[in-house]
Amino acid sequence: MKGKGLFKIIFFIAVSGIMLLVFYHCPFLYFFGVPCPGCGMTRALIKACTFDFKAAFYYHPLFLLVIIAAVYTLLRLTGRICISKETENNLLKAVCFLFIAVYIIRLLTGSDIVSTDFSHSVIYRIFKG
């Protein structure tokens, strides 16, 4: 049983690392020219690791939720914490709502973190020829 939990943790860390390397830049912005609700999160987490929380909050105000979710996921994979599926689903819905709300606010207020750039997107280059 302990071996499976350790394997899950190592797998989770490896997949997270690979995803960070492959998608270091926002794939949504790259392909469509529109930032995603998570844009700025990598920069926010890097700033949080250096204890520059003001800059981290500037890049993405929900960076703490990602840290909490990562800790929860690790605890859940090891079997140290367990909540009901219904509660877990409700928490996930609340987090999704928060991300979308922050995204809309950032778009409406003209945040430079989520600025659109259609001219450099893959879709634009395909259709422009």
Backbone as CSV, one residue per row, in Angstrom:
resi,resn,N_x,N_y,N_z,CA_x,CA_y,CA_z,C_x,C_y,C_z
1,MET,0.815,-1.190,0.000,0.000,0.000,0.000,0.865,1.263,0.000
2,LYS,1.935,1.283,0.820,2.791,2.461,0.870,3.490,2.696,-0.457
3,GLY,3.873,1.638,-1.134,4.552,1.755,-2.416,3.670,2.419,-3.457
4,LYS,2.376,2.100,-3.451,1.452,2.711,-4.407,1.302,4.198,-4.161
5,GLY,1.222,4.611,-2.905,1.093,6.029,-2.570,2.322,6.810,-2.993
6,LEU,3.502,6.247,-2.768,4.744,6.895,-3.170,4.828,6.986,-4.685
7,PHE,4.418,5.922,-5.369,4.406,5.933,-6.831,3.485,7.037,-7.348
8,LYS,2.311,7.195,-6.740,1.362,8.231,-7.165,1.958,9.623,-6.987
9,ILE,2.649,9.840,-5.872,3.260,11.150,-5.623,4.340,11.430,-6.661
10,ILE,5.211,10.441,-6.906,6.284,10.617,-7.890,5.693,10.840,-9.273
11,PHE,4.650,10.100,-9.622,3.985,10.256,-10.916,3.386,11.654,-11.042
12,PHE,2.716,12.117,-9.992,2.105,13.450,-9.986,3.160,14.533,-10.194
13,ILE,4.275,14.433,-9.497,5.350,15.426,-9.615,5.964,15.375,-11.015
14,ALA,6.174,14.157,-11.545,6.766,14.016,-12.878,5.853,14.599,-13.952
15,VAL,4.579,14.288,-13.896,3.633,14.807,-14.889,3.541,16.330,-14.779
16,SER,3.513,16.851,-13.561,3.473,18.304,-13.377,4.713,18.959,-13.967
17,GLY,5.872,18.366,-13.745,7.114,18.907,-14.294,7.134,18.881,-15.806
18,ILE,6.676,17.792,-16.391,6.638,17.679,-17.853,5.671,18.703,-18.439
19,MET,4.512,18.850,-17.819,3.532,19.828,-18.303,4.100,21.248,-18.224
20,LEU,4.850,21.533,-17.161,5.454,22.860,-17.028,6.478,23.096,-18.127
21,LEU,7.255,22.076,-18.444,8.261,22.223,-19.493,7.630,22.367,-20.877
22,VAL,6.595,21.580,-21.149,5.959,21.594,-22.462,5.126,22.863,-22.665
23,PHE,4.362,23.232,-21.659,3.453,24.372,-21.781,3.904,25.544,-20.915
24,TYR,5.177,25.875,-20.953,5.665,26.980,-20.131,4.943,28.266,-20.501
25,HIS,4.689,28.444,-21.769,3.885,29.581,-22.202,2.453,29.093,-22.388
26,CYS,1.527,29.966,-22.169,0.114,29.604,-22.224,-0.269,29.063,-23.604
27,PRO,-0.667,27.790,-23.704,-1.043,27.239,-25.004,-2.305,27.900,-25.566
28,PHE,-3.192,28.321,-24.705,-4.422,28.985,-25.126,-4.087,30.301,-25.831
29,LEU,-3.194,31.080,-25.226,-2.755,32.343,-25.820,-1.982,32.095,-27.107
30,TYR,-1.166,31.076,-27.114,-0.345,30.747,-28.280,-1.213,30.394,-29.491
31,PHE,-2.239,29.582,-29.282,-3.066,29.133,-30.398,-4.165,30.119,-30.776
32,PHE,-4.798,30.770,-29.801,-5.972,31.593,-30.072,-5.756,33.099,-29.913
33,GLY,-4.682,33.504,-29.246,-4.433,34.921,-29.029,-5.214,35.514,-27.877
34,VAL,-5.915,34.672,-27.138,-6.694,35.097,-25.986,-6.139,34.383,-24.758
35,PRO,-5.867,35.102,-23.680,-5.327,34.448,-22.489,-6.367,33.560,-21.816
36,CYS,-5.902,32.584,-21.090,-6.802,31.681,-20.370,-7.020,32.193,-18.946
37,PRO,-7.975,31.654,-18.225,-8.204,32.086,-16.842,-7.010,31.851,-15.918
38,GLY,-6.101,31.000,-16.304,-4.937,30.719,-15.466,-3.698,31.505,-15.851
39,CYS,-3.815,32.387,-16.849,-2.639,33.141,-17.284,-2.046,33.945,-16.136
40,GLY,-0.745,33.849,-16.000,-0.018,34.510,-14.931,0.246,33.605,-13.746
41,MET,-0.355,32.413,-13.752,-0.232,31.521,-12.604,1.199,31.023,-12.409
42,THR,1.890,30.676,-13.491,3.263,30.192,-13.364,4.145,31.282,-12.772
43,ARG,4.019,32.493,-13.269,4.801,33.611,-12.738,4.436,33.882,-11.279
44,ALA,3.150,33.767,-10.945,2.713,33.979,-9.559,3.329,32.936,-8.632
45,LEU,3.343,31.675,-9.064,3.903,30.618,-8.228,5.417,30.774,-8.078
46,ILE,6.082,31.210,-9.131,7.529,31.452,-9.045,7.798,32.578,-8.051
47,LYS,7.023,33.636,-8.104,7.192,34.747,-7.162,6.868,34.310,-5.735
48,ALA,5.856,33.461,-5.574,5.510,32.962,-4.237,6.657,32.123,-3.666
49,CYS,7.340,31.374,-4.522,8.482,30.572,-4.065,9.628,31.448,-3.575
50,THR,9.698,32.682,-4.053,10.737,33.614,-3.603,10.189,34.575,-2.537
51,PHE,8.998,34.266,-2.027,8.339,35.028,-0.969,8.008,36.471,-1.371
52,ASP,7.841,36.698,-2.654,7.400,38.006,-3.157,5.892,37.912,-3.408
53,PHE,5.133,37.937,-2.324,3.698,37.688,-2.422,2.932,38.833,-3.080
54,LYS,3.452,40.042,-2.997,2.800,41.163,-3.666,2.828,40.950,-5.187
55,ALA,3.990,40.573,-5.705,4.108,40.301,-7.142,3.304,39.062,-7.520
56,ALA,3.312,38.057,-6.657,2.542,36.832,-6.929,1.063,37.164,-7.055
57,PHE,0.557,37.988,-6.152,-0.852,38.380,-6.206,-1.138,39.200,-7.459
58,TYR,-0.178,40.015,-7.883,-0.335,40.801,-9.107,-0.469,39.884,-10.327
59,TYR,0.378,38.870,-10.408,0.337,37.977,-11.568,-0.923,37.128,-11.600
60,HIS,-1.351,36.622,-10.438,-2.629,35.905,-10.378,-3.100,35.852,-8.934
61,PRO,-4.231,36.498,-8.631,-4.688,36.583,-7.243,-5.122,35.254,-6.623
62,LEU,-5.274,34.213,-7.418,-5.714,32.927,-6.872,-4.574,31.910,-6.737
63,PHE,-3.349,32.386,-6.698,-2.213,31.460,-6.639,-2.243,30.589,-5.389
64,LEU,-2.776,31.108,-4.287,-2.843,30.303,-3.060,-3.769,29.099,-3.217
65,LEU,-4.828,29.251,-4.012,-5.733,28.119,-4.238,-5.024,26.959,-4.933
66,VAL,-4.110,27.278,-5.827,-3.371,26.230,-6.532,-2.452,25.493,-5.560
67,ILE,-1.825,26.235,-4.661,-0.956,25.605,-3.663,-1.782,24.713,-2.744
68,ILE,-2.924,25.211,-2.294,-3.811,24.424,-1.430,-4.299,23.178,-2.168
69,ALA,-4.662,23.322,-3.440,-5.137,22.184,-4.227,-4.032,21.142,-4.410
70,ALA,-2.801,21.584,-4.598,-1.683,20.650,-4.759,-1.439,19.871,-3.465
71,VAL,-1.478,20.560,-2.340,-1.299,19.887,-1.050,-2.437,18.905,-0.817
72,TYR,-3.663,19.327,-1.094,-4.817,18.430,-0.942,-4.677,17.198,-1.824
73,THR,-4.263,17.399,-3.069,-4.110,16.275,-3.994,-3.074,15.285,-3.482
74,LEU,-1.958,15.786,-3.002,-0.928,14.898,-2.459,-1.435,14.144,-1.235
75,LEU,-2.152,14.822,-0.358,-2.712,14.154,0.821,-3.769,13.128,0.430
76,ARG,-4.547,13.450,-0.569,-5.583,12.508,-1.025,-4.969,11.284,-1.696
77,LEU,-3.919,11.489,-2.488,-3.252,10.369,-3.153,-2.609,9.418,-2.161
78,THR,-2.150,9.948,-1.048,-1.527,9.095,-0.030,-2.552,8.529,0.941
79,GLY,-3.801,8.933,0.817,-4.856,8.409,1.674,-4.906,9.045,3.051
80,ARG,-4.234,10.161,3.234,-4.208,10.816,4.545,-5.409,11.724,4.768
81,ILE,-6.131,12.023,3.720,-7.313,12.869,3.840,-8.369,12.340,2.879
82,CYS,-9.604,12.407,3.307,-10.677,11.922,2.442,-11.945,12.711,2.760
83,ILE,-12.494,13.341,1.749,-13.783,14.004,1.904,-14.733,13.395,0.886
84,SER,-15.996,13.634,1.068,-16.982,13.022,0.181,-16.856,13.580,-1.232
85,LYS,-17.269,12.781,-2.187,-17.238,13.212,-3.591,-18.101,14.445,-3.804
86,GLU,-19.234,14.505,-3.120,-20.136,15.649,-3.272,-19.452,16.940,-2.788
87,THR,-18.806,16.872,-1.639,-18.093,18.043,-1.111,-16.949,18.427,-2.039
88,GLU,-16.232,17.416,-2.517,-15.123,17.666,-3.432,-15.613,18.337,-4.716
89,ASN,-16.715,17.854,-5.264,-17.289,18.451,-6.476,-17.755,19.885,-6.232
90,ASN,-18.362,20.137,-5.076,-18.804,21.501,-4.758,-17.615,22.450,-4.620
91,LEU,-16.531,21.978,-4.002,-15.324,22.797,-3.887,-14.731,23.080,-5.268
92,LEU,-14.724,22.080,-6.116,-14.206,22.258,-7.476,-15.039,23.271,-8.250
93,LYS,-16.356,23.205,-8.114,-17.231,24.176,-8.773,-16.970,25.591,-8.259
94,ALA,-16.762,25.725,-6.948,-16.490,27.039,-6.364,-15.164,27.600,-6.888
95,VAL,-14.154,26.761,-6.983,-12.850,27.199,-7.487,-12.968,27.604,-8.956
96,CYS,-13.685,26.819,-9.750,-13.894,27.170,-11.163,-14.621,28.504,-11.289
97,PHE,-15.633,28.709,-10.465,-16.364,29.987,-10.475,-15.429,31.137,-10.136
98,LEU,-14.579,30.959,-9.127,-13.632,32.012,-8.746,-12.667,32.341,-9.884
99,PHE,-12.151,31.297,-10.540,-11.226,31.524,-11.652,-11.900,32.287,-12.782
100,ILE,-13.126,31.927,-13.108,-13.842,32.610,-14.188,-14.172,34.048,-13.785
101,ALA,-14.584,34.260,-12.528,-14.904,35.606,-12.062,-13.661,36.500,-12.102
102,VAL,-12.533,35.998,-11.615,-11.292,36.783,-11.635,-10.873,37.055,-13.075
103,TYR,-11.036,36.068,-13.941,-10.692,36.216,-15.363,-11.510,37.338,-16.005
104,ILE,-12.798,37.332,-15.775,-13.675,38.362,-16.356,-13.314,39.738,-15.802
105,ILE,-13.083,39.827,-14.505,-12.699,41.108,-13.898,-11.393,41.609,-14.491
106,ARG,-10.429,40.707,-14.652,-9.130,41.099,-15.214,-9.277,41.558,-16.669
107,LEU,-10.132,40.902,-17.436,-10.358,41.320,-18.822,-11.044,42.684,-18.885
108,LEU,-12.043,42.882,-18.039,-12.801,44.132,-18.053,-11.995,45.328,-17.537
109,THR,-11.072,45.070,-16.624,-10.270,46.168,-16.072,-9.014,46.444,-16.894
110,GLY,-8.772,45.650,-17.911,-7.628,45.884,-18.784,-6.289,45.484,-18.202
111,SER,-6.285,44.435,-17.414,-5.032,43.958,-16.828,-4.051,43.565,-17.937
112,ASP,-2.811,44.009,-17.806,-1.823,43.674,-18.834,-1.417,42.201,-18.783
113,ILE,-1.751,41.499,-17.722,-1.450,40.070,-17.623,-2.333,39.275,-18.581
114,VAL,-3.553,39.712,-18.793,-4.483,38.980,-19.660,-4.833,39.770,-20.913
115,SER,-3.866,40.467,-21.458,-4.134,41.226,-22.679,-4.181,40.288,-23.889
116,THR,-5.076,40.571,-24.812,-5.231,39.745,-26.004,-4.245,40.174,-27.085
117,ASP,-3.829,39.215,-27.884,-2.895,39.494,-28.974,-3.190,38.510,-30.111
118,PHE,-4.194,38.830,-30.898,-4.615,37.938,-31.968,-3.568,37.812,-33.072
119,SER,-2.808,38.867,-33.309,-1.873,38.874,-34.443,-0.720,37.885,-34.302
120,HIS,-0.446,37.421,-33.104,0.633,36.452,-32.908,0.115,35.030,-32.667
121,SER,-1.177,34.810,-32.807,-1.733,33.483,-32.558,-1.565,32.585,-33.779
122,VAL,-1.566,31.299,-33.531,-1.446,30.314,-34.605,-2.656,30.406,-35.531
123,ILE,-3.837,30.530,-34.973,-5.068,30.614,-35.771,-5.004,31.806,-36.717
124,TYR,-4.551,32.956,-36.243,-4.433,34.152,-37.071,-3.467,33.904,-38.220
125,ARG,-2.321,33.315,-37.903,-1.312,33.061,-38.941,-1.805,32.047,-39.984
126,ILE,-2.612,31.099,-39.563,-3.154,30.111,-40.504,-4.125,30.787,-41.479
127,PHE,-5.029,31.600,-40.947,-6.036,32.233,-41.793,-5.501,33.416,-42.591
128,LYS,-4.483,34.060,-42.088,-3.899,35.188,-42.819,-3.080,34.696,-44.013
129,GLY,-2.505,33.523,-43.846,-1.790,32.902,-44.958,-0.408,33.284,-44.980
